[in-house]
Amino acid sequence: MAAQRKPRAKKVETVETAEYSKLEMYCIWLHEYYEALKTAGFDDDIAIGLIVDKDSYPDWVIPVNPSIEEIRKHLEEEDE
């Protein structure tokens, strides 16, 4: 009897644009940091705690911290 195949994950559609806002770049970095922590074996609670604690960020990473005005501008663009 043949071995059962694992179901394939659905292909995720991505937007091909290099014009990310600072807020979007920061969010992408945070998500990648979280995924790296999970891959390294950290529990959800610890991974979230490290993301919240900016002192835990590696020295070589310079995340782009969006200003309050940029966040508001981004939210206003979504409402339109």
DRENLUMBA-903095 format. One record per residue: x, y, z negated of N, C-alpha, C, CB in turn; residue number from 1. Coordinates in nm, 2 decimals, m for minus. Glycine has a CB too. Example, Ala and Ser with C-alpha at 12.3 -4.5 7.8 and 13.67 -1.06 7.14 Angstrom:
! residues 2
   n.px   n.py   n.pz  ca.px  ca.py  ca.pz   c.px   c.py   c.pz  cb.px  cb.py  cb.pz   k
   1.32  m0.57  m0.78   1.23  m0.45  m0.78   1.32  m0.33  m0.78   1.13  m0.45  m0.90   1
   1.28  m0.22  m0.71   1.37  m0.11  m0.71   1.29   0.00  m0.79   1.41  m0.06  m0.57   2
END
This chain:
! residues 80
   n.px   n.py   n.pz  ca.px  ca.py  ca.pz   c.px   c.py   c.pz  cb.px  cb.py  cb.pz   k
   0.08  m0.12   0.00   0.00   0.00   0.00   0.09   0.12   0.00  m0.10   0.00  m0.12   1
   0.06   0.22   0.08   0.13   0.34   0.10   0.11   0.43  m0.02   0.10   0.42   0.23   2
   0.22   0.51  m0.06   0.21   0.60  m0.17   0.12   0.72  m0.13   0.35   0.65  m0.21   3
   0.05   0.77  m0.23  m0.04   0.88  m0.20   0.05   1.01  m0.19  m0.14   0.90  m0.31   4
   0.00   1.09  m0.09   0.07   1.22  m0.07   0.02   1.32  m0.17   0.06   1.27   0.07   5
   0.11   1.41  m0.21   0.06   1.52  m0.30  m0.01   1.62  m0.21   0.18   1.58  m0.37   6
  m0.12   1.68  m0.26  m0.19   1.78  m0.18  m0.10   1.90  m0.16  m0.32   1.82  m0.25   7
  m0.10   1.95  m0.04  m0.02   2.07  m0.01  m0.08   2.20  m0.07   0.01   2.09   0.14   8
   0.00   2.29  m0.12  m0.05   2.41  m0.17  m0.09   2.50  m0.05   0.06   2.49  m0.26   9
  m0.19   2.58  m0.07  m0.24   2.66   0.04  m0.13   2.77   0.07  m0.37   2.73   0.01  10
  m0.11   2.80   0.19  m0.02   2.91   0.23  m0.07   3.04   0.18   0.01   2.90   0.38  11
   0.02   3.12   0.12  m0.02   3.25   0.07   0.01   3.35   0.17   0.05   3.28  m0.07  12
  m0.08   3.43   0.21  m0.06   3.54   0.30   0.01   3.66   0.23  m0.19   3.58   0.38  13
   0.12   3.71   0.29   0.18   3.82   0.23   0.18   3.94   0.33   0.33   3.79   0.20  14
   0.18   4.05   0.27   0.18   4.18   0.35   0.33   4.21   0.39   0.11   4.30   0.28  15
   0.36   4.22   0.52   0.49   4.25   0.56   0.51   4.40   0.57   0.53   4.18   0.69  16
   0.55   4.46   0.46   0.58   4.60   0.46   0.70   4.63   0.37   0.46   4.68   0.43  17
   0.78   4.72   0.40   0.89   4.75   0.32   0.86   4.88   0.24   1.02   4.77   0.40  18
   0.74   4.93   0.25   0.70   5.05   0.19   0.62   5.03   0.06   0.62   5.14   0.29  19
   0.69   4.97  m0.04   0.63   4.95  m0.16   0.64   5.08  m0.25   0.69   4.83  m0.24  20
   0.54   5.11  m0.33   0.56   5.23  m0.42   0.65   5.18  m0.53   0.42   5.27  m0.47  21
   0.69   5.28  m0.61   0.77   5.25  m0.73   0.70   5.16  m0.83   0.82   5.37  m0.80  22
   0.57   5.19  m0.84   0.49   5.10  m0.93   0.48   4.96  m0.88   0.34   5.16  m0.94  23
   0.46   4.94  m0.75   0.45   4.81  m0.70   0.59   4.73  m0.71   0.41   4.81  m0.55  24
   0.70   4.80  m0.69   0.83   4.74  m0.70   0.85   4.70  m0.85   0.94   4.84  m0.66  25
   0.81   4.78  m0.94   0.83   4.75  m1.08   0.74   4.63  m1.12   0.79   4.87  m1.17  26
   0.62   4.62  m1.07   0.53   4.51  m1.10   0.59   4.38  m1.04   0.39   4.54  m1.05  27
   0.64   4.39  m0.92   0.70   4.27  m0.86   0.82   4.23  m0.94   0.75   4.30  m0.71  28
   0.90   4.32  m0.99   1.02   4.28  m1.07   0.97   4.22  m1.20   1.10   4.40  m1.10  29
   0.87   4.27  m1.26   0.82   4.21  m1.39   0.77   4.07  m1.37   0.71   4.30  m1.45  30
   0.70   4.05  m1.26   0.65   3.92  m1.22   0.76   3.82  m1.20   0.55   3.92  m1.10  31
   0.86   3.86  m1.13   0.98   3.77  m1.10   1.05   3.74  m1.23   1.07   3.84  m1.00  32
   1.06   3.84  m1.32   1.13   3.82  m1.45   1.05   3.72  m1.53   1.14   3.95  m1.53  33
   0.92   3.73  m1.53   0.83   3.63  m1.60   0.85   3.49  m1.54   0.68   3.68  m1.59  34
   0.84   3.48  m1.41   0.86   3.35  m1.35   1.00   3.29  m1.38   0.84   3.36  m1.20  35
   1.10   3.37  m1.38   1.23   3.32  m1.41   1.24   3.27  m1.56   1.34   3.43  m1.39  36
   1.18   3.34  m1.65   1.17   3.30  m1.79   1.10   3.17  m1.80   1.11   3.41  m1.88  37
   0.99   3.15  m1.73   0.91   3.03  m1.74   0.99   2.91  m1.68   0.78   3.04  m1.66  38
   1.06   2.94  m1.57   1.15   2.84  m1.51   1.26   2.79  m1.60   1.20   2.89  m1.37  39
   1.31   2.89  m1.68   1.41   2.86  m1.78   1.36   2.78  m1.90   1.48   2.99  m1.82  40
   1.23   2.77  m1.91   1.17   2.68  m2.01   1.11   2.76  m2.13   1.28   2.60  m2.07  41
   1.10   2.89  m2.12   1.03   2.97  m2.22   0.88   2.95  m2.22   1.07   3.12  m2.21  42
   0.82   2.95  m2.34   0.68   2.94  m2.36   0.62   3.07  m2.31   0.63   2.91  m2.50  43
   0.48   3.07  m2.28   0.41   3.19  m2.23   0.43   3.30  m2.33   0.27   3.16  m2.21  44
   0.41   3.28  m2.46   0.42   3.38  m2.56   0.56   3.45  m2.57   0.38   3.33  m2.70  45
   0.66   3.37  m2.56   0.79   3.42  m2.57   0.83   3.50  m2.44   0.89   3.31  m2.59  46
   0.79   3.44  m2.33   0.81   3.51  m2.20   0.75   3.65  m2.20   0.77   3.43  m2.08  47
   0.62   3.66  m2.24   0.55   3.78  m2.25   0.62   3.88  m2.35   0.40   3.76  m2.28  48
   0.66   3.82  m2.46   0.73   3.91  m2.56   0.86   3.97  m2.50   0.76   3.82  m2.68  49
   0.93   3.89  m2.42   1.06   3.94  m2.37   1.03   4.04  m2.26   1.14   3.82  m2.31  50
   0.92   4.03  m2.19   0.89   4.13  m2.08   0.85   4.26  m2.15   0.77   4.07  m2.00  51
   0.78   4.25  m2.26   0.73   4.37  m2.33   0.86   4.45  m2.39   0.63   4.34  m2.44  52
   0.95   4.37  m2.44   1.07   4.43  m2.50   1.17   4.46  m2.39   1.13   4.33  m2.60  53
   1.18   4.59  m2.36   1.27   4.64  m2.25   1.42   4.62  m2.29   1.25   4.78  m2.22  54
   1.45   4.60  m2.42   1.59   4.58  m2.46   1.63   4.44  m2.42   1.60   4.59  m2.61  55
   1.54   4.35  m2.38   1.58   4.22  m2.34   1.62   4.21  m2.19   1.46   4.12  m2.37  56
   1.59   4.31  m2.12   1.62   4.32  m1.98   1.78   4.30  m1.96   1.57   4.44  m1.91  57
   1.82   4.23  m1.86   1.97   4.22  m1.84   2.02   4.35  m1.80   1.99   4.12  m1.72  58
   2.15   4.38  m1.84   2.22   4.50  m1.81   2.22   4.54  m1.66   2.36   4.50  m1.87  59
   2.24   4.43  m1.58   2.26   4.46  m1.44   2.13   4.49  m1.36   2.33   4.34  m1.37  60
   2.01   4.47  m1.43   1.89   4.50  m1.37   1.85   4.65  m1.41   1.78   4.40  m1.42  61
   1.81   4.72  m1.31   1.77   4.86  m1.33   1.62   4.87  m1.27   1.86   4.96  m1.26  62
   1.52   4.83  m1.36   1.39   4.84  m1.31   1.35   4.98  m1.28   1.29   4.77  m1.40  63
   1.26   5.00  m1.18   1.21   5.13  m1.15   1.09   5.16  m1.24   1.18   5.15  m1.00  64
   1.11   5.24  m1.34   1.00   5.28  m1.43   0.91   5.38  m1.36   1.05   5.32  m1.56  65
   0.79   5.35  m1.33   0.70   5.45  m1.27   0.66   5.55  m1.38   0.58   5.39  m1.20  66
   0.64   5.68  m1.33   0.59   5.78  m1.42   0.44   5.77  m1.43   0.63   5.92  m1.37  67
   0.38   5.83  m1.53   0.24   5.83  m1.55   0.17   5.89  m1.43   0.20   5.91  m1.68  68
   0.23   6.00  m1.37   0.17   6.06  m1.25   0.16   5.96  m1.14   0.25   6.18  m1.21  69
   0.27   5.88  m1.12   0.27   5.78  m1.01   0.16   5.67  m1.03   0.41   5.72  m1.00  70
   0.14   5.63  m1.16   0.04   5.53  m1.19  m0.10   5.59  m1.16   0.05   5.49  m1.34  71
  m0.12   5.71  m1.20  m0.25   5.78  m1.18  m0.27   5.79  m1.03  m0.26   5.91  m1.24  72
  m0.17   5.83  m0.95  m0.18   5.85  m0.81  m0.22   5.72  m0.74  m0.05   5.90  m0.75  73
  m0.15   5.61  m0.79  m0.18   5.48  m0.73  m0.32   5.43  m0.76  m0.08   5.37  m0.79  74
  m0.37   5.46  m0.88  m0.51   5.42  m0.92  m0.61   5.50  m0.84  m0.53   5.44  m1.07  75
  m0.58   5.63  m0.82  m0.67   5.71  m0.74  m0.68   5.66  m0.59  m0.63   5.86  m0.74  76
  m0.56   5.62  m0.54  m0.56   5.57  m0.40  m0.65   5.44  m0.39  m0.42   5.54  m0.36  77
  m0.65   5.36  m0.49  m0.73   5.23  m0.49  m0.88   5.27  m0.50  m0.69   5.14  m0.61  78
  m0.91   5.37  m0.57  m1.05   5.41  m0.58  m1.11   5.46  m0.45  m1.07   5.51  m0.69  79
  m1.03   5.51  m0.36  m1.08   5.57  m0.24  m1.12   5.47  m0.14  m0.98   5.66  m0.17  80
END
